[in-house]
């Protein structure tokens, strides 16, 4: 599982990017992956663990199976 920091996330648009701690390109994250992980949203600067998944149709990479690694900001907690 990779580790990274939320670079930015726009809940209204439903997507954002995670900057991997290991370097390399930022990883796209969609609101559906956030919600499937039991979270409401992501907050800029929030530390997360994630898996890089590849879409079988498009071949594009995105983050999935997100887990918070610390608390930063508000609203990123698990859904009630």
mmJSON file of the N, C-alpha and C atoms, coordinates in Angstrom:
{"data_MODEL":{"atom_site":{
"group_PDB":["ATOM","ATOM","ATOM","ATOM","ATOM","ATOM","ATOM","ATOM","ATOM","ATOM","ATOM","ATOM","ATOM","ATOM","ATOM","ATOM","ATOM","ATOM","ATOM","ATOM","ATOM","ATOM","ATOM","ATOM","ATOM","ATOM","ATOM","ATOM","ATOM","ATOM","ATOM","ATOM","ATOM","ATOM","ATOM","ATOM","ATOM","ATOM","ATOM","ATOM","ATOM","ATOM","ATOM","ATOM","ATOM","ATOM","ATOM","ATOM","ATOM","ATOM","ATOM","ATOM","ATOM","ATOM","ATOM","ATOM","ATOM","ATOM","ATOM","ATOM","ATOM","ATOM","ATOM","ATOM","ATOM","ATOM","ATOM","ATOM","ATOM","ATOM","ATOM","ATOM","ATOM","ATOM","ATOM","ATOM","ATOM","ATOM","ATOM","ATOM","ATOM","ATOM","ATOM","ATOM","ATOM","ATOM","ATOM","ATOM","ATOM","ATOM","ATOM","ATOM","ATOM","ATOM","ATOM","ATOM","ATOM","ATOM","ATOM","ATOM","ATOM","ATOM","ATOM","ATOM","ATOM","ATOM","ATOM","ATOM","ATOM","ATOM","ATOM","ATOM","ATOM","ATOM","ATOM","ATOM","ATOM","ATOM","ATOM","ATOM","ATOM","ATOM","ATOM","ATOM","ATOM","ATOM","ATOM","ATOM","ATOM","ATOM","ATOM","ATOM","ATOM","ATOM","ATOM","ATOM","ATOM","ATOM","ATOM","ATOM","ATOM","ATOM","ATOM","ATOM","ATOM","ATOM","ATOM","ATOM","ATOM","ATOM","ATOM","ATOM","ATOM","ATOM","ATOM","ATOM","ATOM","ATOM","ATOM","ATOM","ATOM","ATOM","ATOM","ATOM","ATOM","ATOM","ATOM","ATOM","ATOM","ATOM","ATOM","ATOM","ATOM","ATOM","ATOM","ATOM","ATOM","ATOM","ATOM","ATOM","ATOM","ATOM","ATOM","ATOM","ATOM","ATOM","ATOM","ATOM","ATOM","ATOM","ATOM","ATOM","ATOM","ATOM","ATOM","ATOM","ATOM","ATOM","ATOM","ATOM","ATOM","ATOM","ATOM","ATOM","ATOM","ATOM","ATOM","ATOM","ATOM","ATOM","ATOM","ATOM","ATOM","ATOM","ATOM","ATOM","ATOM","ATOM","ATOM","ATOM","ATOM","ATOM","ATOM","ATOM","ATOM","ATOM","ATOM","ATOM","ATOM","ATOM","ATOM","ATOM","ATOM","ATOM","ATOM","ATOM","ATOM","ATOM","ATOM","ATOM"],
"id":[1,2,3,4,5,6,7,8,9,10,11,12,13,14,15,16,17,18,19,20,21,22,23,24,25,26,27,28,29,30,31,32,33,34,35,36,37,38,39,40,41,42,43,44,45,46,47,48,49,50,51,52,53,54,55,56,57,58,59,60,61,62,63,64,65,66,67,68,69,70,71,72,73,74,75,76,77,78,79,80,81,82,83,84,85,86,87,88,89,90,91,92,93,94,95,96,97,98,99,100,101,102,103,104,105,106,107,108,109,110,111,112,113,114,115,116,117,118,119,120,121,122,123,124,125,126,127,128,129,130,131,132,133,134,135,136,137,138,139,140,141,142,143,144,145,146,147,148,149,150,151,152,153,154,155,156,157,158,159,160,161,162,163,164,165,166,167,168,169,170,171,172,173,174,175,176,177,178,179,180,181,182,183,184,185,186,187,188,189,190,191,192,193,194,195,196,197,198,199,200,201,202,203,204,205,206,207,208,209,210,211,212,213,214,215,216,217,218,219,220,221,222,223,224,225,226,227,228,229,230,231,232,233,234,235,236,237,238,239,240],
"type_symbol":["N","C","C","N","C","C","N","C","C","N","C","C","N","C","C","N","C","C","N","C","C","N","C","C","N","C","C","N","C","C","N","C","C","N","C","C","N","C","C","N","C","C","N","C","C","N","C","C","N","C","C","N","C","C","N","C","C","N","C","C","N","C","C","N","C","C","N","C","C","N","C","C","N","C","C","N","C","C","N","C","C","N","C","C","N","C","C","N","C","C","N","C","C","N","C","C","N","C","C","N","C","C","N","C","C","N","C","C","N","C","C","N","C","C","N","C","C","N","C","C","N","C","C","N","C","C","N","C","C","N","C","C","N","C","C","N","C","C","N","C","C","N","C","C","N","C","C","N","C","C","N","C","C","N","C","C","N","C","C","N","C","C","N","C","C","N","C","C","N","C","C","N","C","C","N","C","C","N","C","C","N","C","C","N","C","C","N","C","C","N","C","C","N","C","C","N","C","C","N","C","C","N","C","C","N","C","C","N","C","C","N","C","C","N","C","C","N","C","C","N","C","C","N","C","C","N","C","C","N","C","C","N","C","C","N","C","C","N","C","C"],
"label_atom_id":["N","CA","C","N","CA","C","N","CA","C","N","CA","C","N","CA","C","N","CA","C","N","CA","C","N","CA","C","N","CA","C","N","CA","C","N","CA","C","N","CA","C","N","CA","C","N","CA","C","N","CA","C","N","CA","C","N","CA","C","N","CA","C","N","CA","C","N","CA","C","N","CA","C","N","CA","C","N","CA","C","N","CA","C","N","CA","C","N","CA","C","N","CA","C","N","CA","C","N","CA","C","N","CA","C","N","CA","C","N","CA","C","N","CA","C","N","CA","C","N","CA","C","N","CA","C","N","CA","C","N","CA","C","N","CA","C","N","CA","C","N","CA","C","N","CA","C","N","CA","C","N","CA","C","N","CA","C","N","CA","C","N","CA","C","N","CA","C","N","CA","C","N","CA","C","N","CA","C","N","CA","C","N","CA","C","N","CA","C","N","CA","C","N","CA","C","N","CA","C","N","CA","C","N","CA","C","N","CA","C","N","CA","C","N","CA","C","N","CA","C","N","CA","C","N","CA","C","N","CA","C","N","CA","C","N","CA","C","N","CA","C","N","CA","C","N","CA","C","N","CA","C","N","CA","C","N","CA","C","N","CA","C","N","CA","C","N","CA","C","N","CA","C","N","CA","C","N","CA","C"],
"label_alt_id":[null,null,null,null,null,null,null,null,null,null,null,null,null,null,null,null,null,null,null,null,null,null,null,null,null,null,null,null,null,null,null,null,null,null,null,null,null,null,null,null,null,null,null,null,null,null,null,null,null,null,null,null,null,null,null,null,null,null,null,null,null,null,null,null,null,null,null,null,null,null,null,null,null,null,null,null,null,null,null,null,null,null,null,null,null,null,null,null,null,null,null,null,null,null,null,null,null,null,null,null,null,null,null,null,null,null,null,null,null,null,null,null,null,null,null,null,null,null,null,null,null,null,null,null,null,null,null,null,null,null,null,null,null,null,null,null,null,null,null,null,null,null,null,null,null,null,null,null,null,null,null,null,null,null,null,null,null,null,null,null,null,null,null,null,null,null,null,null,null,null,null,null,null,null,null,null,null,null,null,null,null,null,null,null,null,null,null,null,null,null,null,null,null,null,null,null,null,null,null,null,null,null,null,null,null,null,null,null,null,null,null,null,null,null,null,null,null,null,null,null,null,null,null,null,null,null,null,null,null,null,null,null,null,null,null,null,null,null,null,null],
"label_comp_id":["UNK","UNK","UNK","UNK","UNK","UNK","UNK","UNK","UNK","UNK","UNK","UNK","UNK","UNK","UNK","UNK","UNK","UNK","UNK","UNK","UNK","UNK","UNK","UNK","UNK","UNK","UNK","UNK","UNK","UNK","UNK","UNK","UNK","UNK","UNK","UNK","UNK","UNK","UNK","UNK","UNK","UNK","UNK","UNK","UNK","UNK","UNK","UNK","UNK","UNK","UNK","UNK","UNK","UNK","UNK","UNK","UNK","UNK","UNK","UNK","UNK","UNK","UNK","UNK","UNK","UNK","UNK","UNK","UNK","UNK","UNK","UNK","UNK","UNK","UNK","UNK","UNK","UNK","UNK","UNK","UNK","UNK","UNK","UNK","UNK","UNK","UNK","UNK","UNK","UNK","UNK","UNK","UNK","UNK","UNK","UNK","UNK","UNK","UNK","UNK","UNK","UNK","UNK","UNK","UNK","UNK","UNK","UNK","UNK","UNK","UNK","UNK","UNK","UNK","UNK","UNK","UNK","UNK","UNK","UNK","UNK","UNK","UNK","UNK","UNK","UNK","UNK","UNK","UNK","UNK","UNK","UNK","UNK","UNK","UNK","UNK","UNK","UNK","UNK","UNK","UNK","UNK","UNK","UNK","UNK","UNK","UNK","UNK","UNK","UNK","UNK","UNK","UNK","UNK","UNK","UNK","UNK","UNK","UNK","UNK","UNK","UNK","UNK","UNK","UNK","UNK","UNK","UNK","UNK","UNK","UNK","UNK","UNK","UNK","UNK","UNK","UNK","UNK","UNK","UNK","UNK","UNK","UNK","UNK","UNK","UNK","UNK","UNK","UNK","UNK","UNK","UNK","UNK","UNK","UNK","UNK","UNK","UNK","UNK","UNK","UNK","UNK","UNK","UNK","UNK","UNK","UNK","UNK","UNK","UNK","UNK","UNK","UNK","UNK","UNK","UNK","UNK","UNK","UNK","UNK","UNK","UNK","UNK","UNK","UNK","UNK","UNK","UNK","UNK","UNK","UNK","UNK","UNK","UNK","UNK","UNK","UNK","UNK","UNK","UNK"],
"label_asym_id":["A","A","A","A","A","A","A","A","A","A","A","A","A","A","A","A","A","A","A","A","A","A","A","A","A","A","A","A","A","A","A","A","A","A","A","A","A","A","A","A","A","A","A","A","A","A","A","A","A","A","A","A","A","A","A","A","A","A","A","A","A","A","A","A","A","A","A","A","A","A","A","A","A","A","A","A","A","A","A","A","A","A","A","A","A","A","A","A","A","A","A","A","A","A","A","A","A","A","A","A","A","A","A","A","A","A","A","A","A","A","A","A","A","A","A","A","A","A","A","A","A","A","A","A","A","A","A","A","A","A","A","A","A","A","A","A","A","A","A","A","A","A","A","A","A","A","A","A","A","A","A","A","A","A","A","A","A","A","A","A","A","A","A","A","A","A","A","A","A","A","A","A","A","A","A","A","A","A","A","A","A","A","A","A","A","A","A","A","A","A","A","A","A","A","A","A","A","A","A","A","A","A","A","A","A","A","A","A","A","A","A","A","A","A","A","A","A","A","A","A","A","A","A","A","A","A","A","A","A","A","A","A","A","A","A","A","A","A","A","A"],
"label_entity_id":["1","1","1","1","1","1","1","1","1","1","1","1","1","1","1","1","1","1","1","1","1","1","1","1","1","1","1","1","1","1","1","1","1","1","1","1","1","1","1","1","1","1","1","1","1","1","1","1","1","1","1","1","1","1","1","1","1","1","1","1","1","1","1","1","1","1","1","1","1","1","1","1","1","1","1","1","1","1","1","1","1","1","1","1","1","1","1","1","1","1","1","1","1","1","1","1","1","1","1","1","1","1","1","1","1","1","1","1","1","1","1","1","1","1","1","1","1","1","1","1","1","1","1","1","1","1","1","1","1","1","1","1","1","1","1","1","1","1","1","1","1","1","1","1","1","1","1","1","1","1","1","1","1","1","1","1","1","1","1","1","1","1","1","1","1","1","1","1","1","1","1","1","1","1","1","1","1","1","1","1","1","1","1","1","1","1","1","1","1","1","1","1","1","1","1","1","1","1","1","1","1","1","1","1","1","1","1","1","1","1","1","1","1","1","1","1","1","1","1","1","1","1","1","1","1","1","1","1","1","1","1","1","1","1","1","1","1","1","1","1"],
"label_seq_id":[1,1,1,2,2,2,3,3,3,4,4,4,5,5,5,6,6,6,7,7,7,8,8,8,9,9,9,10,10,10,11,11,11,12,12,12,13,13,13,14,14,14,15,15,15,16,16,16,17,17,17,18,18,18,19,19,19,20,20,20,21,21,21,22,22,22,23,23,23,24,24,24,25,25,25,26,26,26,27,27,27,28,28,28,29,29,29,30,30,30,31,31,31,32,32,32,33,33,33,34,34,34,35,35,35,36,36,36,37,37,37,38,38,38,39,39,39,40,40,40,41,41,41,42,42,42,43,43,43,44,44,44,45,45,45,46,46,46,47,47,47,48,48,48,49,49,49,50,50,50,51,51,51,52,52,52,53,53,53,54,54,54,55,55,55,56,56,56,57,57,57,58,58,58,59,59,59,60,60,60,61,61,61,62,62,62,63,63,63,64,64,64,65,65,65,66,66,66,67,67,67,68,68,68,69,69,69,70,70,70,71,71,71,72,72,72,73,73,73,74,74,74,75,75,75,76,76,76,77,77,77,78,78,78,79,79,79,80,80,80],
"pdbx_PDB_ins_code":[null,null,null,null,null,null,null,null,null,null,null,null,null,null,null,null,null,null,null,null,null,null,null,null,null,null,null,null,null,null,null,null,null,null,null,null,null,null,null,null,null,null,null,null,null,null,null,null,null,null,null,null,null,null,null,null,null,null,null,null,null,null,null,null,null,null,null,null,null,null,null,null,null,null,null,null,null,null,null,null,null,null,null,null,null,null,null,null,null,null,null,null,null,null,null,null,null,null,null,null,null,null,null,null,null,null,null,null,null,null,null,null,null,null,null,null,null,null,null,null,null,null,null,null,null,null,null,null,null,null,null,null,null,null,null,null,null,null,null,null,null,null,null,null,null,null,null,null,null,null,null,null,null,null,null,null,null,null,null,null,null,null,null,null,null,null,null,null,null,null,null,null,null,null,null,null,null,null,null,null,null,null,null,null,null,null,null,null,null,null,null,null,null,null,null,null,null,null,null,null,null,null,null,null,null,null,null,null,null,null,null,null,null,null,null,null,null,null,null,null,null,null,null,null,null,null,null,null,null,null,null,null,null,null,null,null,null,null,null,null],
"Cartn_x":[0.849,0.0,0.899,0.588,1.363,0.928,1.817,1.515,1.66,0.853,0.946,0.198,0.19,-0.456,-1.453,-2.644,-3.655,-3.141,-2.934,-2.451,-3.603,-4.728,-5.976,-7.129,-8.31,-9.518,-10.697,-11.483,-12.66,-13.89,-14.571,-15.737,-16.874,-16.984,-18.042,-17.837,-16.605,-16.298,-16.139,-15.825,-15.759,-14.436,-13.35,-12.05,-10.925,-9.729,-8.533,-7.308,-6.199,-4.945,-4.192,-3.498,-2.646,-1.203,-0.318,1.106,1.764,2.251,2.87,4.145,4.344,5.561,6.793,6.61,7.728,8.158,7.44,7.742,6.927,7.24,6.501,5.296,4.515,3.368,2.276,1.533,0.388,-0.632,-1.402,-2.374,-3.782,-4.562,-5.951,-6.771,-7.705,-8.624,-10.029,-10.983,-12.379,-13.194,-14.25,-15.112,-15.68,-15.927,-16.488,-15.507,-14.202,-13.196,-13.139,-13.304,-13.323,-14.498,-15.676,-16.889,-16.833,-16.297,-16.161,-15.243,-14.34,-13.412,-14.018,-15.279,-15.962,-15.671,-15.107,-14.794,-15.791,-15.896,-16.79,-16.087,-14.862,-14.09,-12.621,-11.772,-10.354,-10.023,-8.995,-8.601,-7.152,-6.88,-5.522,-4.552,-3.45,-2.435,-2.653,-3.8,-4.128,-3.233,-2.703,-1.88,-2.793,-2.554,-3.383,-2.525,-3.033,-2.525,-3.501,-3.003,-3.879,-3.235,-4.054,-3.561,-3.785,-2.814,-2.966,-3.658,-4.815,-5.607,-5.571,-5.665,-5.659,-7.025,-7.641,-8.927,-8.704,-9.416,-9.221,-9.624,-10.622,-11.097,-10.162,-9.816,-9.051,-7.548,-7.143,-5.733,-5.208,-6.085,-5.67,-5.569,-4.626,-4.418,-5.202,-5.636,-6.302,-6.111,-6.372,-6.22,-7.49,-7.319,-8.442,-8.044,-8.99,-8.75,-8.016,-8.578,-7.968,-8.112,-7.076,-7.09,-6.394,-7.017,-6.378,-5.241,-4.12,-3.006,-2.831,-3.543,-3.464,-4.648,-4.757,-5.859,-5.325,-5.886,-5.513,-6.741,-7.138,-8.321,-9.585,-10.691,-11.981,-12.701,-13.648,-14.522,-14.012,-12.83,-12.294,-12.538,-13.265,-13.48,-14.423,-14.54,-15.441,-16.889,-17.641,-19.071,-19.762,-20.811,-21.611,-22.493],
"Cartn_y":[-1.171,0.0,1.24,2.186,3.42,4.431,5.363,6.453,7.76,8.746,10.039,11.118,12.3,13.475,14.015,14.349,14.926,16.289,16.413,17.672,18.665,18.217,18.981,18.047,18.423,17.646,18.6,18.561,19.409,18.526,18.581,17.725,18.067,19.335,19.747,19.1,19.105,18.488,16.979,16.507,15.075,14.409,15.184,14.563,15.427,14.856,15.563,14.717,15.051,14.344,14.104,12.976,12.605,12.618,13.223,13.235,12.08,11.064,9.91,10.297,9.722,9.96,9.444,8.436,7.823,8.621,9.715,10.512,10.037,10.555,10.197,11.096,10.799,11.659,11.587,12.686,12.708,11.68,11.136,10.085,10.659,10.502,10.951,10.182,10.874,10.202,10.743,9.847,10.202,10.059,10.858,10.829,9.428,8.67,7.323,6.429,6.588,5.806,6.252,7.548,8.083,7.477,7.526,7.012,5.504,4.773,3.312,2.957,3.862,3.647,4.05,4.493,4.865,6.277,7.109,8.493,9.432,10.657,11.66,12.473,12.883,13.731,13.622,14.293,14.393,15.863,16.127,17.494,17.71,18.854,19.184,19.019,18.325,18.094,16.836,16.192,14.972,13.822,13.054,11.884,10.679,9.927,8.762,7.597,6.402,5.196,4.897,4.36,4.078,3.031,2.455,1.533,2.176,2.04,2.546,1.463,1.822,0.889,1.329,0.367,0.659,0.308,1.275,1.044,0.113,-0.987,-1.984,-1.45,-0.565,-0.011,1.052,2.035,3.189,3.06,2.195,2.055,3.14,4.063,5.161,4.687,5.278,4.942,5.888,5.373,6.2,5.557,6.339,5.856,5.151,4.084,3.356,2.795,2.199,1.595,2.576,3.769,4.843,4.611,4.961,4.912,6.163,6.831,7.986,7.488,8.213,7.83,8.795,9.892,10.884,11.811,12.745,13.691,15.042,15.591,16.913,17.523,18.672,19.315,18.685,18.937,18.42,17.745,16.908,16.323,15.074,14.619,13.452,12.161,12.239,11.054,10.059,8.908,7.874,8.341,7.768,8.075,7.521,8.205,7.717,6.572],
"Cartn_z":[0.0,0.0,0.0,-0.863,-0.97,0.086,0.368,1.297,0.545,0.936,0.276,1.027,0.417,0.983,-0.031,0.437,-0.448,-0.911,-2.212,-2.783,-2.834,-3.351,-3.314,-3.611,-3.122,-3.377,-3.399,-4.473,-4.622,-4.519,-3.376,-3.145,-4.096,-4.504,-5.43,-6.794,-7.272,-8.565,-8.44,-7.223,-6.981,-7.306,-7.31,-7.561,-7.022,-7.024,-6.591,-6.885,-6.225,-6.466,-5.164,-5.122,-3.999,-4.492,-3.704,-4.022,-3.276,-3.996,-3.334,-2.586,-1.407,-0.632,-1.366,-2.204,-2.922,-4.147,-4.44,-5.622,-6.81,-7.959,-9.157,-9.346,-10.379,-10.693,-9.625,-9.498,-8.596,-9.065,-8.115,-8.41,-8.298,-9.35,-9.389,-8.361,-7.692,-6.771,-7.012,-7.195,-7.456,-6.181,-6.064,-4.88,-4.637,-5.689,-5.506,-4.745,-4.989,-4.254,-2.797,-2.57,-1.204,-0.444,-1.053,-0.405,-0.207,-1.184,-1.037,0.128,0.454,1.569,2.909,2.885,4.121,4.596,3.725,4.073,3.406,3.941,3.356,2.284,2.588,1.687,2.07,1.325,1.655,1.852,2.65,2.974,2.549,1.932,1.52,2.684,2.435,3.456,4.279,4.098,4.852,4.389,5.339,5.03,4.838,3.768,3.468,2.989,3.208,2.563,1.437,0.335,-0.801,-1.7,-2.541,-3.562,-4.918,-5.793,-7.154,-7.968,-8.516,-9.319,-10.772,-11.665,-13.092,-13.674,-14.368,-15.017,-16.21,-16.23,-17.3,-18.668,-18.688,-19.954,-20.509,-19.654,-20.127,-19.909,-18.973,-18.65,-17.726,-17.305,-16.426,-14.981,-14.251,-12.841,-11.947,-10.805,-9.8,-8.431,-7.393,-6.022,-5.57,-4.806,-4.226,-2.879,-2.188,-0.868,0.052,0.164,0.95,2.446,3.181,4.646,5.159,6.127,6.751,7.633,7.646,8.509,9.666,9.654,10.722,10.608,11.509,11.44,11.035,9.98,9.501,8.882,9.341,8.798,9.343,8.654,9.098,7.952,8.3,7.294,6.636,6.949,6.289,7.024,8.127,8.949,8.331,8.937,8.43,8.422,7.498,7.434,8.658,9.092,10.237,9.818],
"occupancy":[1.0,1.0,1.0,1.0,1.0,1.0,1.0,1.0,1.0,1.0,1.0,1.0,1.0,1.0,1.0,1.0,1.0,1.0,1.0,1.0,1.0,1.0,1.0,1.0,1.0,1.0,1.0,1.0,1.0,1.0,1.0,1.0,1.0,1.0,1.0,1.0,1.0,1.0,1.0,1.0,1.0,1.0,1.0,1.0,1.0,1.0,1.0,1.0,1.0,1.0,1.0,1.0,1.0,1.0,1.0,1.0,1.0,1.0,1.0,1.0,1.0,1.0,1.0,1.0,1.0,1.0,1.0,1.0,1.0,1.0,1.0,1.0,1.0,1.0,1.0,1.0,1.0,1.0,1.0,1.0,1.0,1.0,1.0,1.0,1.0,1.0,1.0,1.0,1.0,1.0,1.0,1.0,1.0,1.0,1.0,1.0,1.0,1.0,1.0,1.0,1.0,1.0,1.0,1.0,1.0,1.0,1.0,1.0,1.0,1.0,1.0,1.0,1.0,1.0,1.0,1.0,1.0,1.0,1.0,1.0,1.0,1.0,1.0,1.0,1.0,1.0,1.0,1.0,1.0,1.0,1.0,1.0,1.0,1.0,1.0,1.0,1.0,1.0,1.0,1.0,1.0,1.0,1.0,1.0,1.0,1.0,1.0,1.0,1.0,1.0,1.0,1.0,1.0,1.0,1.0,1.0,1.0,1.0,1.0,1.0,1.0,1.0,1.0,1.0,1.0,1.0,1.0,1.0,1.0,1.0,1.0,1.0,1.0,1.0,1.0,1.0,1.0,1.0,1.0,1.0,1.0,1.0,1.0,1.0,1.0,1.0,1.0,1.0,1.0,1.0,1.0,1.0,1.0,1.0,1.0,1.0,1.0,1.0,1.0,1.0,1.0,1.0,1.0,1.0,1.0,1.0,1.0,1.0,1.0,1.0,1.0,1.0,1.0,1.0,1.0,1.0,1.0,1.0,1.0,1.0,1.0,1.0,1.0,1.0,1.0,1.0,1.0,1.0,1.0,1.0,1.0,1.0,1.0,1.0,1.0,1.0,1.0,1.0,1.0,1.0],
"B_iso_or_equiv":[0.0,0.0,0.0,0.0,0.0,0.0,0.0,0.0,0.0,0.0,0.0,0.0,0.0,0.0,0.0,0.0,0.0,0.0,0.0,0.0,0.0,0.0,0.0,0.0,0.0,0.0,0.0,0.0,0.0,0.0,0.0,0.0,0.0,0.0,0.0,0.0,0.0,0.0,0.0,0.0,0.0,0.0,0.0,0.0,0.0,0.0,0.0,0.0,0.0,0.0,0.0,0.0,0.0,0.0,0.0,0.0,0.0,0.0,0.0,0.0,0.0,0.0,0.0,0.0,0.0,0.0,0.0,0.0,0.0,0.0,0.0,0.0,0.0,0.0,0.0,0.0,0.0,0.0,0.0,0.0,0.0,0.0,0.0,0.0,0.0,0.0,0.0,0.0,0.0,0.0,0.0,0.0,0.0,0.0,0.0,0.0,0.0,0.0,0.0,0.0,0.0,0.0,0.0,0.0,0.0,0.0,0.0,0.0,0.0,0.0,0.0,0.0,0.0,0.0,0.0,0.0,0.0,0.0,0.0,0.0,0.0,0.0,0.0,0.0,0.0,0.0,0.0,0.0,0.0,0.0,0.0,0.0,0.0,0.0,0.0,0.0,0.0,0.0,0.0,0.0,0.0,0.0,0.0,0.0,0.0,0.0,0.0,0.0,0.0,0.0,0.0,0.0,0.0,0.0,0.0,0.0,0.0,0.0,0.0,0.0,0.0,0.0,0.0,0.0,0.0,0.0,0.0,0.0,0.0,0.0,0.0,0.0,0.0,0.0,0.0,0.0,0.0,0.0,0.0,0.0,0.0,0.0,0.0,0.0,0.0,0.0,0.0,0.0,0.0,0.0,0.0,0.0,0.0,0.0,0.0,0.0,0.0,0.0,0.0,0.0,0.0,0.0,0.0,0.0,0.0,0.0,0.0,0.0,0.0,0.0,0.0,0.0,0.0,0.0,0.0,0.0,0.0,0.0,0.0,0.0,0.0,0.0,0.0,0.0,0.0,0.0,0.0,0.0,0.0,0.0,0.0,0.0,0.0,0.0,0.0,0.0,0.0,0.0,0.0,0.0],
"pdbx_formal_charge":[null,null,null,null,null,null,null,null,null,null,null,null,null,null,null,null,null,null,null,null,null,null,null,null,null,null,null,null,null,null,null,null,null,null,null,null,null,null,null,null,null,null,null,null,null,null,null,null,null,null,null,null,null,null,null,null,null,null,null,null,null,null,null,null,null,null,null,null,null,null,null,null,null,null,null,null,null,null,null,null,null,null,null,null,null,null,null,null,null,null,null,null,null,null,null,null,null,null,null,null,null,null,null,null,null,null,null,null,null,null,null,null,null,null,null,null,null,null,null,null,null,null,null,null,null,null,null,null,null,null,null,null,null,null,null,null,null,null,null,null,null,null,null,null,null,null,null,null,null,null,null,null,null,null,null,null,null,null,null,null,null,null,null,null,null,null,null,null,null,null,null,null,null,null,null,null,null,null,null,null,null,null,null,null,null,null,null,null,null,null,null,null,null,null,null,null,null,null,null,null,null,null,null,null,null,null,null,null,null,null,null,null,null,null,null,null,null,null,null,null,null,null,null,null,null,null,null,null,null,null,null,null,null,null,null,null,null,null,null,null],
"auth_seq_id":[1,1,1,2,2,2,3,3,3,4,4,4,5,5,5,6,6,6,7,7,7,8,8,8,9,9,9,10,10,10,11,11,11,12,12,12,13,13,13,14,14,14,15,15,15,16,16,16,17,17,17,18,18,18,19,19,19,20,20,20,21,21,21,22,22,22,23,23,23,24,24,24,25,25,25,26,26,26,27,27,27,28,28,28,29,29,29,30,30,30,31,31,31,32,32,32,33,33,33,34,34,34,35,35,35,36,36,36,37,37,37,38,38,38,39,39,39,40,40,40,41,41,41,42,42,42,43,43,43,44,44,44,45,45,45,46,46,46,47,47,47,48,48,48,49,49,49,50,50,50,51,51,51,52,52,52,53,53,53,54,54,54,55,55,55,56,56,56,57,57,57,58,58,58,59,59,59,60,60,60,61,61,61,62,62,62,63,63,63,64,64,64,65,65,65,66,66,66,67,67,67,68,68,68,69,69,69,70,70,70,71,71,71,72,72,72,73,73,73,74,74,74,75,75,75,76,76,76,77,77,77,78,78,78,79,79,79,80,80,80],
"auth_comp_id":["UNK","UNK","UNK","UNK","UNK","UNK","UNK","UNK","UNK","UNK","UNK","UNK","UNK","UNK","UNK","UNK","UNK","UNK","UNK","UNK","UNK","UNK","UNK","UNK","UNK","UNK","UNK","UNK","UNK","UNK","UNK","UNK","UNK","UNK","UNK","UNK","UNK","UNK","UNK","UNK","UNK","UNK","UNK","UNK","UNK","UNK","UNK","UNK","UNK","UNK","UNK","UNK","UNK","UNK","UNK","UNK","UNK","UNK","UNK","UNK","UNK","UNK","UNK","UNK","UNK","UNK","UNK","UNK","UNK","UNK","UNK","UNK","UNK","UNK","UNK","UNK","UNK","UNK","UNK","UNK","UNK","UNK","UNK","UNK","UNK","UNK","UNK","UNK","UNK","UNK","UNK","UNK","UNK","UNK","UNK","UNK","UNK","UNK","UNK","UNK","UNK","UNK","UNK","UNK","UNK","UNK","UNK","UNK","UNK","UNK","UNK","UNK","UNK","UNK","UNK","UNK","UNK","UNK","UNK","UNK","UNK","UNK","UNK","UNK","UNK","UNK","UNK","UNK","UNK","UNK","UNK","UNK","UNK","UNK","UNK","UNK","UNK","UNK","UNK","UNK","UNK","UNK","UNK","UNK","UNK","UNK","UNK","UNK","UNK","UNK","UNK","UNK","UNK","UNK","UNK","UNK","UNK","UNK","UNK","UNK","UNK","UNK","UNK","UNK","UNK","UNK","UNK","UNK","UNK","UNK","UNK","UNK","UNK","UNK","UNK","UNK","UNK","UNK","UNK","UNK","UNK","UNK","UNK","UNK","UNK","UNK","UNK","UNK","UNK","UNK","UNK","UNK","UNK","UNK","UNK","UNK","UNK","UNK","UNK","UNK","UNK","UNK","UNK","UNK","UNK","UNK","UNK","UNK","UNK","UNK","UNK","UNK","UNK","UNK","UNK","UNK","UNK","UNK","UNK","UNK","UNK","UNK","UNK","UNK","UNK","UNK","UNK","UNK","UNK","UNK","UNK","UNK","UNK","UNK","UNK","UNK","UNK","UNK","UNK","UNK"],
"auth_asym_id":["A","A","A","A","A","A","A","A","A","A","A","A","A","A","A","A","A","A","A","A","A","A","A","A","A","A","A","A","A","A","A","A","A","A","A","A","A","A","A","A","A","A","A","A","A","A","A","A","A","A","A","A","A","A","A","A","A","A","A","A","A","A","A","A","A","A","A","A","A","A","A","A","A","A","A","A","A","A","A","A","A","A","A","A","A","A","A","A","A","A","A","A","A","A","A","A","A","A","A","A","A","A","A","A","A","A","A","A","A","A","A","A","A","A","A","A","A","A","A","A","A","A","A","A","A","A","A","A","A","A","A","A","A","A","A","A","A","A","A","A","A","A","A","A","A","A","A","A","A","A","A","A","A","A","A","A","A","A","A","A","A","A","A","A","A","A","A","A","A","A","A","A","A","A","A","A","A","A","A","A","A","A","A","A","A","A","A","A","A","A","A","A","A","A","A","A","A","A","A","A","A","A","A","A","A","A","A","A","A","A","A","A","A","A","A","A","A","A","A","A","A","A","A","A","A","A","A","A","A","A","A","A","A","A","A","A","A","A","A","A"],
"auth_atom_id":["N","CA","C","N","CA","C","N","CA","C","N","CA","C","N","CA","C","N","CA","C","N","CA","C","N","CA","C","N","CA","C","N","CA","C","N","CA","C","N","CA","C","N","CA","C","N","CA","C","N","CA","C","N","CA","C","N","CA","C","N","CA","C","N","CA","C","N","CA","C","N","CA","C","N","CA","C","N","CA","C","N","CA","C","N","CA","C","N","CA","C","N","CA","C","N","CA","C","N","CA","C","N","CA","C","N","CA","C","N","CA","C","N","CA","C","N","CA","C","N","CA","C","N","CA","C","N","CA","C","N","CA","C","N","CA","C","N","CA","C","N","CA","C","N","CA","C","N","CA","C","N","CA","C","N","CA","C","N","CA","C","N","CA","C","N","CA","C","N","CA","C","N","CA","C","N","CA","C","N","CA","C","N","CA","C","N","CA","C","N","CA","C","N","CA","C","N","CA","C","N","CA","C","N","CA","C","N","CA","C","N","CA","C","N","CA","C","N","CA","C","N","CA","C","N","CA","C","N","CA","C","N","CA","C","N","CA","C","N","CA","C","N","CA","C","N","CA","C","N","CA","C","N","CA","C","N","CA","C","N","CA","C","N","CA","C","N","CA","C","N","CA","C","N","CA","C","N","CA","C"],
"pdbx_PDB_model_num":[1,1,1,1,1,1,1,1,1,1,1,1,1,1,1,1,1,1,1,1,1,1,1,1,1,1,1,1,1,1,1,1,1,1,1,1,1,1,1,1,1,1,1,1,1,1,1,1,1,1,1,1,1,1,1,1,1,1,1,1,1,1,1,1,1,1,1,1,1,1,1,1,1,1,1,1,1,1,1,1,1,1,1,1,1,1,1,1,1,1,1,1,1,1,1,1,1,1,1,1,1,1,1,1,1,1,1,1,1,1,1,1,1,1,1,1,1,1,1,1,1,1,1,1,1,1,1,1,1,1,1,1,1,1,1,1,1,1,1,1,1,1,1,1,1,1,1,1,1,1,1,1,1,1,1,1,1,1,1,1,1,1,1,1,1,1,1,1,1,1,1,1,1,1,1,1,1,1,1,1,1,1,1,1,1,1,1,1,1,1,1,1,1,1,1,1,1,1,1,1,1,1,1,1,1,1,1,1,1,1,1,1,1,1,1,1,1,1,1,1,1,1,1,1,1,1,1,1,1,1,1,1,1,1,1,1,1,1,1,1]
}}}
